[in-house]
Each structure stands twice: as structure tokens, then as C-alpha cells.
């Protein structure tokens, strides 16, 4: 639950942070991956999405899709 709140508060899974437009399904898709790879990352400034991107090949397929959809081109 803490990870979901951190993800929700951090902006968006985009280059600018983790947006409030992020759905509960997107949060759920990345919860375990966030906890495994990025739990020590301070939210904001796109740091979470950057961290998840650094581990993209290790993420679940669902989280990979969320990260790819929310990463600026």
C-alpha cells in the first residue's frame, strides 16, 4: 500500500513524475516491480519512471507496458 501511495504522490509514470491520471490498474501493474527495484528512489522529477526504465528487461510484462506508455518519446 505504501508503494502505491508513493507512486500516486510522485506525479506520473512519465518524464515529469507519476500523474494523478495514473489508474489503479497501472499502479497495481508496477507495485511489485517498484518495491523490488526502486523502493529507495525519492519520488518526483521523473525519478521513479527512470528507475523502472533502468530495469525494463526485469519488469513484469504488465509493468513494462505501463512504463513504455508513460515514458516520453
N, CA, C, O and CB atoms as a CASP TS submission, in Angstrom:
PFRMAT TS
TARGET T0000
AUTHOR 0000-0000-0000
METHOD Language model
MODEL 1
PARENT N/A
ATOM      1  N   UNK     1       0.824  -1.192   0.000  1.00  0.00           N
ATOM      2  CA  UNK     1       0.000   0.000   0.000  1.00  0.00           C
ATOM      3  C   UNK     1       0.870   1.260   0.000  1.00  0.00           C
ATOM      4  O   UNK     1       0.568   2.231  -0.693  1.00  0.00           O
ATOM      5  CB  UNK     1      -0.938  -0.004   1.209  1.00  0.00           C
ATOM      6  N   UNK     2       1.942   1.234   0.776  1.00  0.00           N
ATOM      7  CA  UNK     2       2.849   2.385   0.842  1.00  0.00           C
ATOM      8  C   UNK     2       3.417   2.703  -0.533  1.00  0.00           C
ATOM      9  O   UNK     2       3.514   3.868  -0.919  1.00  0.00           O
ATOM     10  CB  UNK     2       3.993   2.119   1.837  1.00  0.00           C
ATOM     11  N   UNK     3       3.792   1.658  -1.271  1.00  0.00           N
ATOM     12  CA  UNK     3       4.358   1.874  -2.606  1.00  0.00           C
ATOM     13  C   UNK     3       3.329   2.513  -3.528  1.00  0.00           C
ATOM     14  O   UNK     3       3.660   3.399  -4.316  1.00  0.00           O
ATOM     15  CB  UNK     3       4.855   0.545  -3.207  1.00  0.00           C
ATOM     16  N   UNK     4       2.103   2.072  -3.431  1.00  0.00           N
ATOM     17  CA  UNK     4       1.055   2.666  -4.267  1.00  0.00           C
ATOM     18  C   UNK     4       0.885   4.145  -3.952  1.00  0.00           C
ATOM     19  O   UNK     4       0.716   4.963  -4.857  1.00  0.00           O
ATOM     20  CB  UNK     4      -0.277   1.929  -4.068  1.00  0.00           C
ATOM     21  N   UNK     5       0.929   4.482  -2.683  1.00  0.00           N
ATOM     22  CA  UNK     5       0.783   5.889  -2.303  1.00  0.00           C
ATOM     23  C   UNK     5       1.970   6.693  -2.809  1.00  0.00           C
ATOM     24  O   UNK     5       1.802   7.810  -3.297  1.00  0.00           O
ATOM     25  CB  UNK     5       0.651   6.033  -0.771  1.00  0.00           C
ATOM     26  N   UNK     6       3.170   6.132  -2.696  1.00  0.00           N
ATOM     27  CA  UNK     6       4.356   6.828  -3.183  1.00  0.00           C
ATOM     28  C   UNK     6       4.235   7.040  -4.684  1.00  0.00           C
ATOM     29  O   UNK     6       4.510   8.130  -5.185  1.00  0.00           O
ATOM     30  CB  UNK     6       5.642   6.037  -2.844  1.00  0.00           C
ATOM     31  N   UNK     7       3.822   5.995  -5.405  1.00  0.00           N
ATOM     32  CA  UNK     7       3.660   6.119  -6.849  1.00  0.00           C
ATOM     33  C   UNK     7       2.610   7.165  -7.192  1.00  0.00           C
ATOM     34  O   UNK     7       2.814   7.979  -8.093  1.00  0.00           O
ATOM     35  CB  UNK     7       3.280   4.772  -7.462  1.00  0.00           C
ATOM     36  N   UNK     8       1.506   7.151  -6.490  1.00  0.00           N
ATOM     37  CA  UNK     8       0.435   8.097  -6.775  1.00  0.00           C
ATOM     38  C   UNK     8       0.852   9.529  -6.454  1.00  0.00           C
ATOM     39  O   UNK     8       0.476  10.458  -7.170  1.00  0.00           O
ATOM     40  CB  UNK     8      -0.814   7.729  -5.987  1.00  0.00           C
ATOM     41  N   UNK     9       1.616   9.715  -5.398  1.00  0.00           N
ATOM     42  CA  UNK     9       2.023  11.048  -4.988  1.00  0.00           C
ATOM     43  C   UNK     9       3.187  11.596  -5.803  1.00  0.00           C
ATOM     44  O   UNK     9       3.445  12.800  -5.790  1.00  0.00           O
ATOM     45  CB  UNK     9       2.387  11.038  -3.541  1.00  0.00           C
ATOM     46  N   UNK    10       3.877  10.734  -6.497  1.00  0.00           N
ATOM     47  CA  UNK    10       5.095  11.163  -7.155  1.00  0.00           C
ATOM     48  C   UNK    10       4.880  11.836  -8.500  1.00  0.00           C
ATOM     49  O   UNK    10       5.852  12.211  -9.155  1.00  0.00           O
ATOM     50  CB  UNK    10       5.983  10.006  -7.334  1.00  0.00           C
ATOM     51  N   UNK    11       3.680  11.992  -8.913  1.00  0.00           N
ATOM     52  CA  UNK    11       3.437  12.636 -10.200  1.00  0.00           C
ATOM     53  C   UNK    11       2.876  11.644 -11.160  1.00  0.00           C
ATOM     54  O   UNK    11       1.722  11.244 -11.004  1.00  0.00           O
ATOM     55  CB  UNK    11       4.707  13.254 -10.763  1.00  0.00           C
ATOM     56  N   UNK    12       3.643  11.207 -12.177  1.00  0.00           N
ATOM     57  CA  UNK    12       3.166  10.185 -13.102  1.00  0.00           C
ATOM     58  C   UNK    12       4.297   9.319 -13.563  1.00  0.00           C
ATOM     59  O   UNK    12       5.465   9.679 -13.417  1.00  0.00           O
ATOM     60  CB  UNK    12       2.476  10.811 -14.294  1.00  0.00           C
ATOM     61  N   UNK    13       3.965   8.181 -14.117  1.00  0.00           N
ATOM     62  CA  UNK    13       4.994   7.322 -14.704  1.00  0.00           C
ATOM     63  C   UNK    13       5.378   7.943 -16.030  1.00  0.00           C
ATOM     64  O   UNK    13       5.304   7.307 -17.081  1.00  0.00           O
ATOM     65  CB  UNK    13       4.496   5.835 -14.885  1.00  0.00           C
ATOM     66  N   UNK    14       5.782   9.176 -15.962  1.00  0.00           N
ATOM     67  CA  UNK    14       6.223   9.880 -17.165  1.00  0.00           C
ATOM     68  C   UNK    14       7.480  10.634 -16.822  1.00  0.00           C
ATOM     69  O   UNK    14       7.929  10.604 -15.676  1.00  0.00           O
ATOM     70  CB  UNK    14       5.125  10.841 -17.713  1.00  0.00           C
ATOM     71  N   UNK    15       8.057  11.312 -17.794  1.00  0.00           N
ATOM     72  CA  UNK    15       9.282  12.060 -17.566  1.00  0.00           C
ATOM     73  C   UNK    15       9.122  13.149 -16.534  1.00  0.00           C
ATOM     74  O   UNK    15      10.115  13.625 -15.984  1.00  0.00           O
ATOM     75  CB  UNK    15       9.759  12.655 -18.841  1.00  0.00           C
ATOM     76  N   UNK    16       7.894  13.557 -16.255  1.00  0.00           N
ATOM     77  CA  UNK    16       7.681  14.608 -15.268  1.00  0.00           C
ATOM     78  C   UNK    16       7.269  14.061 -13.914  1.00  0.00           C
ATOM     79  O   UNK    16       7.038  14.857 -13.004  1.00  0.00           O
ATOM     80  CB  UNK    16       6.639  15.569 -15.761  1.00  0.00           C
ATOM     81  N   UNK    17       7.168  12.810 -13.730  1.00  0.00           N
ATOM     82  CA  UNK    17       6.807  12.252 -12.449  1.00  0.00           C
ATOM     83  C   UNK    17       5.767  11.147 -12.609  1.00  0.00           C
ATOM     84  O   UNK    17       5.868  10.478 -13.638  1.00  0.00           O
ATOM     85  CB  UNK    17       6.287  13.343 -11.529  1.00  0.00           C
ATOM     86  N   UNK    18       4.733  10.830 -11.714  1.00  0.00           N
ATOM     87  CA  UNK    18       3.684   9.799 -11.848  1.00  0.00           C
ATOM     88  C   UNK    18       2.310  10.472 -11.750  1.00  0.00           C
ATOM     89  O   UNK    18       1.868  10.736 -10.632  1.00  0.00           O
ATOM     90  CB  UNK    18       3.837   8.682 -10.741  1.00  0.00           C
ATOM     91  N   UNK    19       1.618  10.761 -12.841  1.00  0.00           N
ATOM     92  CA  UNK    19       0.450  11.651 -12.894  1.00  0.00           C
ATOM     93  C   UNK    19      -0.742  11.146 -12.122  1.00  0.00           C
ATOM     94  O   UNK    19      -0.951   9.942 -11.979  1.00  0.00           O
ATOM     95  CB  UNK    19       0.047  11.866 -14.303  1.00  0.00           C
ATOM     96  N   UNK    20      -1.506  12.071 -11.636  1.00  0.00           N
ATOM     97  CA  UNK    20      -2.725  11.710 -10.933  1.00  0.00           C
ATOM     98  C   UNK    20      -3.682  10.996 -11.871  1.00  0.00           C
ATOM     99  O   UNK    20      -4.626  10.350 -11.417  1.00  0.00           O
ATOM    100  CB  UNK    20      -3.389  12.949 -10.332  1.00  0.00           C
ATOM    101  N   UNK    21      -3.451  11.105 -13.171  1.00  0.00           N
ATOM    102  CA  UNK    21      -4.264  10.400 -14.156  1.00  0.00           C
ATOM    103  C   UNK    21      -3.912   8.918 -14.204  1.00  0.00           C
ATOM    104  O   UNK    21      -4.592   8.136 -14.868  1.00  0.00           O
ATOM    105  CB  UNK    21      -4.086  11.025 -15.535  1.00  0.00           C
ATOM    106  N   UNK    22      -2.869   8.541 -13.514  1.00  0.00           N
ATOM    107  CA  UNK    22      -2.479   7.142 -13.481  1.00  0.00           C
ATOM    108  C   UNK    22      -3.595   6.333 -12.849  1.00  0.00           C
ATOM    109  O   UNK    22      -4.146   6.717 -11.818  1.00  0.00           O
ATOM    110  CB  UNK    22      -1.154   6.950 -12.710  1.00  0.00           C
ATOM    111  N   UNK    23      -3.923   5.223 -13.465  1.00  0.00           N
ATOM    112  CA  UNK    23      -5.022   4.403 -12.970  1.00  0.00           C
ATOM    113  C   UNK    23      -4.569   3.453 -11.871  1.00  0.00           C
ATOM    114  O   UNK    23      -3.379   3.188 -11.707  1.00  0.00           O
ATOM    115  CB  UNK    23      -5.640   3.615 -14.107  1.00  0.00           C
ATOM    116  N   UNK    24      -5.527   2.957 -11.134  1.00  0.00           N
ATOM    117  CA  UNK    24      -5.233   1.965 -10.111  1.00  0.00           C
ATOM    118  C   UNK    24      -4.638   0.722 -10.757  1.00  0.00           C
ATOM    119  O   UNK    24      -3.779   0.066 -10.167  1.00  0.00           O
ATOM    120  CB  UNK    24      -6.502   1.609  -9.312  1.00  0.00           C
ATOM    121  N   UNK    25      -5.089   0.393 -11.965  1.00  0.00           N
ATOM    122  CA  UNK    25      -4.556  -0.774 -12.668  1.00  0.00           C
ATOM    123  C   UNK    25      -3.080  -0.578 -12.998  1.00  0.00           C
ATOM    124  O   UNK    25      -2.291  -1.517 -12.891  1.00  0.00           O
ATOM    125  CB  UNK    25      -5.356  -1.040 -13.954  1.00  0.00           C
ATOM    126  N   UNK    26      -2.701   0.646 -13.401  1.00  0.00           N
ATOM    127  CA  UNK    26      -1.296   0.921 -13.693  1.00  0.00           C
ATOM    128  C   UNK    26      -0.466   0.826 -12.419  1.00  0.00           C
ATOM    129  O   UNK    26       0.632   0.269 -12.431  1.00  0.00           O
ATOM    130  CB  UNK    26      -1.135   2.314 -14.336  1.00  0.00           C
ATOM    131  N   UNK    27      -0.975   1.356 -11.346  1.00  0.00           N
ATOM    132  CA  UNK    27      -0.257   1.279 -10.070  1.00  0.00           C
ATOM    133  C   UNK    27      -0.071  -0.176  -9.671  1.00  0.00           C
ATOM    134  O   UNK    27       1.020  -0.580  -9.268  1.00  0.00           O
ATOM    135  CB  UNK    27      -1.014   2.050  -8.961  1.00  0.00           C
ATOM    136  N   UNK    28      -1.134  -0.960  -9.782  1.00  0.00           N
ATOM    137  CA  UNK    28      -1.075  -2.371  -9.404  1.00  0.00           C
ATOM    138  C   UNK    28      -0.089  -3.136 -10.282  1.00  0.00           C
ATOM    139  O   UNK    28       0.616  -4.023  -9.801  1.00  0.00           O
ATOM    140  CB  UNK    28      -2.466  -3.007  -9.499  1.00  0.00           C
ATOM    141  N   UNK    29      -0.039  -2.793 -11.567  1.00  0.00           N
ATOM    142  CA  UNK    29       0.848  -3.486 -12.505  1.00  0.00           C
ATOM    143  C   UNK    29       2.315  -3.303 -12.135  1.00  0.00           C
ATOM    144  O   UNK    29       3.135  -4.178 -12.416  1.00  0.00           O
ATOM    145  CB  UNK    29       0.609  -2.986 -13.923  1.00  0.00           C
ATOM    146  N   UNK    30       2.652  -2.192 -11.517  1.00  0.00           N
ATOM    147  CA  UNK    30       4.060  -1.898 -11.216  1.00  0.00           C
ATOM    148  C   UNK    30       4.407  -1.964  -9.729  1.00  0.00           C
ATOM    149  O   UNK    30       5.556  -1.732  -9.353  1.00  0.00           O
ATOM    150  CB  UNK    30       4.406  -0.536 -11.735  1.00  0.00           C
ATOM    151  N   UNK    31       3.447  -2.270  -8.898  1.00  0.00           N
ATOM    152  CA  UNK    31       3.699  -2.248  -7.454  1.00  0.00           C
ATOM    153  C   UNK    31       4.863  -3.144  -7.044  1.00  0.00           C
ATOM    154  O   UNK    31       5.784  -2.690  -6.366  1.00  0.00           O
ATOM    155  CB  UNK    31       2.452  -2.671  -6.708  1.00  0.00           C
ATOM    156  N   UNK    32       4.830  -4.410  -7.449  1.00  0.00           N
ATOM    157  CA  UNK    32       5.884  -5.345  -7.041  1.00  0.00           C
ATOM    158  C   UNK    32       7.230  -4.952  -7.638  1.00  0.00           C
ATOM    159  O   UNK    32       8.258  -5.042  -6.968  1.00  0.00           O
ATOM    160  CB  UNK    32       5.522  -6.776  -7.462  1.00  0.00           C
ATOM    161  N   UNK    33       7.225  -4.516  -8.896  1.00  0.00           N
ATOM    162  CA  UNK    33       8.473  -4.102  -9.537  1.00  0.00           C
ATOM    163  C   UNK    33       9.041  -2.856  -8.866  1.00  0.00           C
ATOM    164  O   UNK    33      10.249  -2.755  -8.652  1.00  0.00           O
ATOM    165  CB  UNK    33       8.249  -3.842 -11.033  1.00  0.00           C
ATOM    166  N   UNK    34       8.171  -1.915  -8.537  1.00  0.00           N
ATOM    167  CA  UNK    34       8.621  -0.716  -7.825  1.00  0.00           C
ATOM    168  C   UNK    34       9.281  -1.117  -6.499  1.00  0.00           C
ATOM    169  O   UNK    34      10.369  -0.644  -6.173  1.00  0.00           O
ATOM    170  CB  UNK    34       7.428   0.255  -7.572  1.00  0.00           C
ATOM    171  N   UNK    35       8.609  -1.994  -5.739  1.00  0.00           N
ATOM    172  CA  UNK    35       9.145  -2.403  -4.447  1.00  0.00           C
ATOM    173  C   UNK    35      10.472  -3.135  -4.601  1.00  0.00           C
ATOM    174  O   UNK    35      11.378  -2.957  -3.787  1.00  0.00           O
ATOM    175  CB  UNK    35       8.143  -3.288  -3.719  1.00  0.00           C
ATOM    176  N   UNK    36      10.591  -3.951  -5.636  1.00  0.00           N
ATOM    177  CA  UNK    36      11.805  -4.752  -5.838  1.00  0.00           C
ATOM    178  C   UNK    36      12.991  -3.916  -6.308  1.00  0.00           C
ATOM    179  O   UNK    36      14.109  -4.100  -5.828  1.00  0.00           O
ATOM    180  CB  UNK    36      11.535  -5.852  -6.844  1.00  0.00           C
ATOM    181  N   UNK    37      12.752  -3.002  -7.241  1.00  0.00           N
ATOM    182  CA  UNK    37      13.853  -2.298  -7.881  1.00  0.00           C
ATOM    183  C   UNK    37      14.024  -0.834  -7.483  1.00  0.00           C
ATOM    184  O   UNK    37      15.126  -0.295  -7.584  1.00  0.00           O
ATOM    185  CB  UNK    37      13.676  -2.370  -9.330  1.00  0.00           C
ATOM    186  N   UNK    38      12.955  -0.186  -7.036  1.00  0.00           N
ATOM    187  CA  UNK    38      13.021   1.271  -6.894  1.00  0.00           C
ATOM    188  C   UNK    38      12.500   1.811  -5.570  1.00  0.00           C
ATOM    189  O   UNK    38      12.238   3.009  -5.460  1.00  0.00           O
ATOM    190  CB  UNK    38      12.260   1.901  -7.992  1.00  0.00           C
ATOM    191  N   UNK    39      12.346   0.968  -4.574  1.00  0.00           N
ATOM    192  CA  UNK    39      11.740   1.428  -3.320  1.00  0.00           C
ATOM    193  C   UNK    39      12.553   2.519  -2.630  1.00  0.00           C
ATOM    194  O   UNK    39      11.998   3.305  -1.861  1.00  0.00           O
ATOM    195  CB  UNK    39      11.568   0.261  -2.377  1.00  0.00           C
ATOM    196  N   UNK    40      13.844   2.581  -2.887  1.00  0.00           N
ATOM    197  CA  UNK    40      14.676   3.604  -2.273  1.00  0.00           C
ATOM    198  C   UNK    40      14.747   4.903  -3.057  1.00  0.00           C
ATOM    199  O   UNK    40      15.439   5.837  -2.652  1.00  0.00           O
ATOM    200  CB  UNK    40      16.041   3.077  -2.089  1.00  0.00           C
ATOM    201  N   UNK    41      14.035   4.968  -4.176  1.00  0.00           N
ATOM    202  CA  UNK    41      14.088   6.149  -5.039  1.00  0.00           C
ATOM    203  C   UNK    41      13.123   7.212  -4.519  1.00  0.00           C
ATOM    204  O   UNK    41      11.954   6.932  -4.256  1.00  0.00           O
ATOM    205  CB  UNK    41      13.746   5.776  -6.507  1.00  0.00           C
ATOM    206  N   UNK    42      13.630   8.430  -4.374  1.00  0.00           N
ATOM    207  CA  UNK    42      12.793   9.534  -3.927  1.00  0.00           C
ATOM    208  C   UNK    42      11.829   9.929  -5.050  1.00  0.00           C
ATOM    209  O   UNK    42      12.265  10.193  -6.171  1.00  0.00           O
ATOM    210  CB  UNK    42      13.664  10.747  -3.492  1.00  0.00           C
ATOM    211  N   UNK    43      10.530   9.971  -4.762  1.00  0.00           N
ATOM    212  CA  UNK    43       9.547  10.348  -5.779  1.00  0.00           C
ATOM    213  C   UNK    43       9.733  11.780  -6.270  1.00  0.00           C
ATOM    214  O   UNK    43      10.240  12.641  -5.551  1.00  0.00           O
ATOM    215  CB  UNK    43       8.149  10.180  -5.229  1.00  0.00           C
ATOM    216  N   UNK    44       9.316  12.010  -7.493  1.00  0.00           N
ATOM    217  CA  UNK    44       9.351  13.345  -8.073  1.00  0.00           C
ATOM    218  C   UNK    44      10.422  13.475  -9.131  1.00  0.00           C
ATOM    219  O   UNK    44      11.420  12.755  -9.125  1.00  0.00           O
ATOM    220  CB  UNK    44       9.570  14.373  -7.001  1.00  0.00           C
ATOM    221  N   UNK    45      10.198  14.399 -10.031  1.00  0.00           N
ATOM    222  CA  UNK    45      11.180  14.693 -11.061  1.00  0.00           C
ATOM    223  C   UNK    45      11.408  13.566 -12.044  1.00  0.00           C
ATOM    224  O   UNK    45      12.426  13.550 -12.737  1.00  0.00           O
ATOM    225  CB  UNK    45      12.459  15.043 -10.430  1.00  0.00           C
ATOM    226  N   UNK    46      10.480  12.619 -12.122  1.00  0.00           N
ATOM    227  CA  UNK    46      10.616  11.513 -13.057  1.00  0.00           C
ATOM    228  C   UNK    46      11.579  10.429 -12.606  1.00  0.00           C
ATOM    229  O   UNK    46      11.950   9.560 -13.395  1.00  0.00           O
ATOM    230  CB  UNK    46      11.055  12.031 -14.367  1.00  0.00           C
ATOM    231  N   UNK    47      11.991  10.472 -11.325  1.00  0.00           N
ATOM    232  CA  UNK    47      12.978   9.510 -10.838  1.00  0.00           C
ATOM    233  C   UNK    47      12.450   8.076 -10.814  1.00  0.00           C
ATOM    234  O   UNK    47      13.199   7.140 -11.094  1.00  0.00           O
ATOM    235  CB  UNK    47      13.431   9.901  -9.455  1.00  0.00           C
ATOM    236  N   UNK    48      11.179   7.893 -10.486  1.00  0.00           N
ATOM    237  CA  UNK    48      10.637   6.533 -10.426  1.00  0.00           C
ATOM    238  C   UNK    48      10.575   5.926 -11.819  1.00  0.00           C
ATOM    239  O   UNK    48      11.001   4.788 -12.014  1.00  0.00           O
ATOM    240  CB  UNK    48       9.238   6.530  -9.781  1.00  0.00           C
ATOM    241  N   UNK    49      10.054   6.663 -12.784  1.00  0.00           N
ATOM    242  CA  UNK    49       9.977   6.127 -14.142  1.00  0.00           C
ATOM    243  C   UNK    49      11.377   5.857 -14.678  1.00  0.00           C
ATOM    244  O   UNK    49      11.589   4.880 -15.396  1.00  0.00           O
ATOM    245  CB  UNK    49       9.222   7.100 -15.072  1.00  0.00           C
ATOM    246  N   UNK    50      12.323   6.706 -14.339  1.00  0.00           N
ATOM    247  CA  UNK    50      13.707   6.498 -14.774  1.00  0.00           C
ATOM    248  C   UNK    50      14.252   5.208 -14.183  1.00  0.00           C
ATOM    249  O   UNK    50      14.878   4.411 -14.881  1.00  0.00           O
ATOM    250  CB  UNK    50      14.597   7.693 -14.366  1.00  0.00           C
ATOM    251  N   UNK    51      14.013   5.009 -12.903  1.00  0.00           N
ATOM    252  CA  UNK    51      14.465   3.790 -12.241  1.00  0.00           C
ATOM    253  C   UNK    51      13.831   2.560 -12.879  1.00  0.00           C
ATOM    254  O   UNK    51      14.523   1.587 -13.180  1.00  0.00           O
ATOM    255  CB  UNK    51      14.136   3.840 -10.745  1.00  0.00           C
ATOM    256  N   UNK    52      12.522   2.601 -13.086  1.00  0.00           N
ATOM    257  CA  UNK    52      11.854   1.458 -13.697  1.00  0.00           C
ATOM    258  C   UNK    52      12.392   1.212 -15.102  1.00  0.00           C
ATOM    259  O   UNK    52      12.560   0.062 -15.507  1.00  0.00           O
ATOM    260  CB  UNK    52      10.337   1.681 -13.738  1.00  0.00           C
ATOM    261  N   UNK    53      12.662   2.270 -15.841  1.00  0.00           N
ATOM    262  CA  UNK    53      13.238   2.133 -17.183  1.00  0.00           C
ATOM    263  C   UNK    53      14.606   1.467 -17.137  1.00  0.00           C
ATOM    264  O   UNK    53      14.957   0.705 -18.039  1.00  0.00           O
ATOM    265  CB  UNK    53      13.349   3.499 -17.856  1.00  0.00           C
ATOM    266  N   UNK    54      15.370   1.745 -16.108  1.00  0.00           N
ATOM    267  CA  UNK    54      16.701   1.147 -15.975  1.00  0.00           C
ATOM    268  C   UNK    54      16.621  -0.363 -15.757  1.00  0.00           C
ATOM    269  O   UNK    54      17.598  -1.080 -15.969  1.00  0.00           O
ATOM    270  CB  UNK    54      17.459   1.799 -14.820  1.00  0.00           C
ATOM    271  N   UNK    55      15.458  -0.834 -15.335  1.00  0.00           N
ATOM    272  CA  UNK    55      15.247  -2.264 -15.076  1.00  0.00           C
ATOM    273  C   UNK    55      14.205  -2.858 -16.024  1.00  0.00           C
ATOM    274  O   UNK    55      13.642  -3.914 -15.736  1.00  0.00           O
ATOM    275  CB  UNK    55      14.811  -2.482 -13.620  1.00  0.00           C
ATOM    276  N   UNK    56      13.944  -2.199 -17.139  1.00  0.00           N
ATOM    277  CA  UNK    56      12.836  -2.559 -18.022  1.00  0.00           C
ATOM    278  C   UNK    56      12.826  -4.039 -18.392  1.00  0.00           C
ATOM    279  O   UNK    56      11.755  -4.642 -18.455  1.00  0.00           O
ATOM    280  CB  UNK    56      12.895  -1.729 -19.277  1.00  0.00           C
ATOM    281  N   UNK    57      13.980  -4.636 -18.636  1.00  0.00           N
ATOM    282  CA  UNK    57      14.034  -6.047 -19.025  1.00  0.00           C
ATOM    283  C   UNK    57      13.722  -6.993 -17.880  1.00  0.00           C
ATOM    284  O   UNK    57      13.467  -8.176 -18.105  1.00  0.00           O
ATOM    285  CB  UNK    57      15.391  -6.371 -19.579  1.00  0.00           C
ATOM    286  N   UNK    58      13.739  -6.488 -16.656  1.00  0.00           N
ATOM    287  CA  UNK    58      13.472  -7.316 -15.484  1.00  0.00           C
ATOM    288  C   UNK    58      12.056  -7.135 -14.954  1.00  0.00           C
ATOM    289  O   UNK    58      11.643  -7.857 -14.047  1.00  0.00           O
ATOM    290  CB  UNK    58      14.466  -6.998 -14.393  1.00  0.00           C
ATOM    291  N   UNK    59      11.311  -6.192 -15.499  1.00  0.00           N
ATOM    292  CA  UNK    59       9.961  -5.909 -15.026  1.00  0.00           C
ATOM    293  C   UNK    59       8.969  -6.927 -15.567  1.00  0.00           C
ATOM    294  O   UNK    59       9.222  -7.584 -16.577  1.00  0.00           O
ATOM    295  CB  UNK    59       9.539  -4.498 -15.429  1.00  0.00           C
ATOM    296  N   UNK    60       7.844  -7.049 -14.885  1.00  0.00           N
ATOM    297  CA  UNK    60       6.768  -7.886 -15.411  1.00  0.00           C
ATOM    298  C   UNK    60       6.291  -7.286 -16.727  1.00  0.00           C
ATOM    299  O   UNK    60       6.475  -6.096 -16.982  1.00  0.00           O
ATOM    300  CB  UNK    60       5.589  -8.007 -14.390  1.00  0.00           C
ATOM    301  N   UNK    61       5.688  -8.108 -17.544  1.00  0.00           N
ATOM    302  CA  UNK    61       5.198  -7.639 -18.844  1.00  0.00           C
ATOM    303  C   UNK    61       4.198  -6.498 -18.675  1.00  0.00           C
ATOM    304  O   UNK    61       4.198  -5.547 -19.457  1.00  0.00           O
ATOM    305  CB  UNK    61       4.549  -8.796 -19.622  1.00  0.00           C
ATOM    306  N   UNK    62       3.348  -6.592 -17.653  1.00  0.00           N
ATOM    307  CA  UNK    62       2.348  -5.542 -17.425  1.00  0.00           C
ATOM    308  C   UNK    62       3.009  -4.225 -17.058  1.00  0.00           C
ATOM    309  O   UNK    62       2.610  -3.172 -17.556  1.00  0.00           O
ATOM    310  CB  UNK    62       1.373  -5.959 -16.322  1.00  0.00           C
ATOM    311  N   UNK    63       4.003  -4.268 -16.205  1.00  0.00           N
ATOM    312  CA  UNK    63       4.684  -3.045 -15.805  1.00  0.00           C
ATOM    313  C   UNK    63       5.511  -2.488 -16.960  1.00  0.00           C
ATOM    314  O   UNK    63       5.593  -1.271 -17.129  1.00  0.00           O
ATOM    315  CB  UNK    63       5.577  -3.303 -14.586  1.00  0.00           C
ATOM    316  N   UNK    64       6.120  -3.359 -17.750  1.00  0.00           N
ATOM    317  CA  UNK    64       6.856  -2.889 -18.922  1.00  0.00           C
ATOM    318  C   UNK    64       5.943  -2.057 -19.821  1.00  0.00           C
ATOM    319  O   UNK    64       6.337  -1.004 -20.322  1.00  0.00           O
ATOM    320  CB  UNK    64       7.446  -4.082 -19.709  1.00  0.00           C
ATOM    321  N   UNK    65       4.724  -2.543 -20.016  1.00  0.00           N
ATOM    322  CA  UNK    65       3.775  -1.828 -20.869  1.00  0.00           C
ATOM    323  C   UNK    65       3.433  -0.470 -20.268  1.00  0.00           C
ATOM    324  O   UNK    65       3.398   0.529 -20.986  1.00  0.00           O
ATOM    325  CB  UNK    65       2.495  -2.659 -21.070  1.00  0.00           C
ATOM    326  N   UNK    66       3.181  -0.419 -18.961  1.00  0.00           N
ATOM    327  CA  UNK    66       2.861   0.845 -18.292  1.00  0.00           C
ATOM    328  C   UNK    66       4.021   1.822 -18.433  1.00  0.00           C
ATOM    329  O   UNK    66       3.812   2.994 -18.747  1.00  0.00           O
ATOM    330  CB  UNK    66       2.536   0.609 -16.799  1.00  0.00           C
ATOM    331  N   UNK    67       5.237   1.350 -18.203  1.00  0.00           N
ATOM    332  CA  UNK    67       6.409   2.215 -18.290  1.00  0.00           C
ATOM    333  C   UNK    67       6.575   2.743 -19.712  1.00  0.00           C
ATOM    334  O   UNK    67       6.807   3.935 -19.910  1.00  0.00           O
ATOM    335  CB  UNK    67       7.675   1.458 -17.848  1.00  0.00           C
ATOM    336  N   UNK    68       6.458   1.861 -20.695  1.00  0.00           N
ATOM    337  CA  UNK    68       6.616   2.277 -22.088  1.00  0.00           C
ATOM    338  C   UNK    68       5.544   3.288 -22.490  1.00  0.00           C
ATOM    339  O   UNK    68       5.837   4.246 -23.205  1.00  0.00           O
ATOM    340  CB  UNK    68       6.563   1.059 -23.014  1.00  0.00           C
ATOM    341  N   UNK    69       4.314   3.086 -22.041  1.00  0.00           N
ATOM    342  CA  UNK    69       3.216   4.000 -22.377  1.00  0.00           C
ATOM    343  C   UNK    69       3.384   5.369 -21.732  1.00  0.00           C
ATOM    344  O   UNK    69       2.856   6.364 -22.229  1.00  0.00           O
ATOM    345  CB  UNK    69       1.891   3.399 -21.950  1.00  0.00           C
ATOM    346  N   UNK    70       4.115   5.419 -20.630  1.00  0.00           N
ATOM    347  CA  UNK    70       4.217   6.663 -19.864  1.00  0.00           C
ATOM    348  C   UNK    70       5.595   7.303 -19.898  1.00  0.00           C
ATOM    349  O   UNK    70       5.864   8.249 -19.157  1.00  0.00           O
ATOM    350  CB  UNK    70       3.841   6.406 -18.450  1.00  0.00           C
ATOM    351  N   UNK    71       6.457   6.794 -20.748  1.00  0.00           N
ATOM    352  CA  UNK    71       7.783   7.372 -20.903  1.00  0.00           C
ATOM    353  C   UNK    71       7.771   8.305 -22.103  1.00  0.00           C
ATOM    354  O   UNK    71       7.348   7.912 -23.191  1.00  0.00           O
ATOM    355  CB  UNK    71       8.862   6.267 -21.066  1.00  0.00           C
ATOM    356  N   UNK    72       8.231   9.536 -21.916  1.00  0.00           N
ATOM    357  CA  UNK    72       8.274  10.468 -23.047  1.00  0.00           C
ATOM    358  C   UNK    72       9.143   9.922 -24.159  1.00  0.00           C
ATOM    359  O   UNK    72      10.162   9.281 -23.905  1.00  0.00           O
ATOM    360  CB  UNK    72       8.792  11.837 -22.603  1.00  0.00           C
ATOM    361  N   UNK    73       8.748  10.172 -25.364  1.00  0.00           N
ATOM    362  CA  UNK    73       9.487   9.696 -26.547  1.00  0.00           C
ATOM    363  C   UNK    73      10.714  10.537 -26.773  1.00  0.00           C
ATOM    364  O   UNK    73      11.464  10.293 -27.719  1.00  0.00           O
ATOM    365  CB  UNK    73       8.601   9.721 -27.799  1.00  0.00           C
TER
END
